[in-house]
Amino acid sequence: MPVALATILGAAIGSFLNVVAYRLPRHESLIHPPSRCPGCDTAIRPYDNIPVLGWLLLRGHCRQCHAAISSRYPIVEASTAVRHTSTARVSRGSPAPKARSWYAPTAPSPGAATSSAM
């Protein structure tokens, strides 16, 4: 996975984690209704709902009622994006080679099982 794609995916996952953290304790659906301002209940427009950038462009306030929107949202989105970016950079796009190199030394060699049985 290219690093840029990992960053975008990480920010999107962070955005979803914010939805989960906000709605689950309130016993609300994770799917419907779409994101909305907690102050005035106005639906967030798609172009205002871009992870991190939407919050920065709105300067942390609702477009309609100007209520403050917690900085927790972009912090979670950005930190998740950074984690995904770091993972992509370390694994050079795929976690599989790192997993194999970690696992390979602990796996018995193919001849070891047959030679010990004799």
N, C-alpha and C positions, 0 to 999 in steps of 0.2 A: 504494500500500500504506500503510495507516495506520501511524503511528509505533509504536503499541503492538504491532501485529502484526509489524512489522519487528524490534522488540526481542525478542519471543518467538521468532521464527524465527531470529534471530541467536544466541540462547542455545542453541537446539536444534542448530543447525549447529556451534556451538562444542563441544557435548557429543559430537557425532559425530566432530569432529576429534580429540577426546581418545581416542575409541575407535580411530580410525585410527592415531594416534601410538603408542598402547600395543600394539595387536595386530599391525600389519604387521611390525615388526621381529622379532616372535616367530613369524611365519608362521602366525598364528591367523586364523580366519574373522572377518569383520566383522559377520556376521549371527548366528551361533550359537557358543557359548552366550550367553545374556543377560549383562548386566553383573554382575560379581561382585567380592567383596572380594579384593584380591591377597594378603591375609594368611591368611584361613581358607577362601577359595573359596566362601563362602556367596553365593547370588544376592542381588543388591540388589533390594529391594522397589520396585515402581513409584512409590510415594509418597516413597521416599527418593532416587529417581533424577531428581528435578526439577532442572534445571540451576540452579546457584548455591544455590538455597534448600535443597535436600536436604543439601548439604555444610554449610551454615550451621546448619541444625536439628540435625544430628548432631555439630556442633562439630568436624568434620574427622576423625571416628573411625567405625569400623565399628560398626553396631548390635549385632552378635553378639560379636565378639572384641575390640572396642575398639582395634584396630590403627589407627594414624594413616593417614589418607588424604591424599595430597599436596595442597597448596594450588594446585598447577598446574591441577587440574581446574576449580575455580571461576574462576581467573584467565583461563584460555582462554575459558571460557563467557561471562564478563562482558565481556571485551575484544571478543569477536566480536559480542556483543549491542550494545555501544556503537558499534562500527563500522557495524552495520546501522542502528541508530537514527540515527546521524549522516547516513548516506546518505539515509535516508528523509526526514529533516528538510530537507536541502539540496535534494533533488529534489522536495520537497512530495508525496511519495507515489509518484512514478513517475520512473524514470531516463530515460525516453524523451524528455521535453521538453528535458532538459539535453543529451542526446546530439544531438538535432536542432539545438539552438542552437549547439553546438560544431561540428557538421559543416556546417551551412548556409553559412557564409561561404566555405568552400573549394570548394563545388560551383559549377560554371559555371551561369550563368543559361540558361534554355531558348532564348533568342534568340541567345546568343553563339555556339553551334555553327553555326547556319545562316548568320549574317552573316559569319563568318570564312571559310566555304566559298565564298563568291561571289567 
